[in-house]
Amino acid sequence: MSVELYVPQIPDDLNIRFVENRIVIERPAQEVYDWVTTWSNLPKWLPMALGAEVRRGTEGVPAEMGDVLLETIQPDLNEKPKLYTVVARVPGKLWTVVGRDVLDDGSLAPAMHAIATFTTFDLGDGTTLFCRLFERLIPDTEPPGPHPVEDPARIQPGLELIKAHLEGTAG
């Protein structure tokens, strides 16, 4: 089965941008789902994540509906921390979180800023197609053009890390 690694972005002049990355992992879908939805694993693979702190939920297990995570971002990206909440969950298949910026004074931005959806597809041979769709609402004050978190080539190595961790080849 030929699977494209990612799909192109929608035009840069709209108020939303997205990137979708995909990878085939030689593990069952439930195992992939459980690993990627365990928030303590986020900094192990997502290039932008510096740290993850569970604010609501249980550390070290797949996040449930309504669970909340504070993600700190790599300093070179000049991004505010994000508070993510699980808003959709189909165990073993789909997981969606929405994020809001945490402002300098510790308060939350008034509007949602990002949506991340992870899906797993059982390919029937013990392998799983994992997809990560990241959507980002663009404020009027942001200059045009893609942001690093929207760069599929920058995200794809993270999916390679997921694969390496799950297949036991991570260094």
C-alpha positions, 0 to 999 in steps of 0.5 A: 500500500502506498501512503503519502507522508503528508498532504499540502497545506491549504492556501496561506491567505486563509484564517486556518491552516492545516497539516496532515502527516501519516506513517505506517507502524508495524504494531496493532492500532490499539497499541499505537493509539494508546501510546500517542494518546498518553500525554507523557509521550508527547515530548518523546516525538513532537519536535515542538514540545519541550514538556507536557504536564497533565492538569486533569487526568491520569499521568502515564495512561491514554487521555480520556474525554475532558482531560487537560494538558499543558504543553510547553513549546521549544523556546526557538519557536517563540510560541506561548504554552498551550492548554489542550483539552480532549474533546473527541475520543473513539478508543483505539481509533480517533482522538481530538484535542483543542488548544488555547494559548496561555498568556504571559499573565497565566490567563487563557487566551479568549479563543481556541487556537489549535486542533489536533486529531490523531487517527489510527487505521488497522490495515489488517496485517498487524500494521497501523496507518497513523495520521496526525491532522493539526489545524491552527487558527491564524490571528489577524496580527500574524504575518502571512506564510506558514508557521513552523508547526505547520511544516509537514517536513518538520513534523514527519521526523516526529512520526518516525520517532513514534514508529521507532518507539513502538517498533522498539528501534528508538535509540 
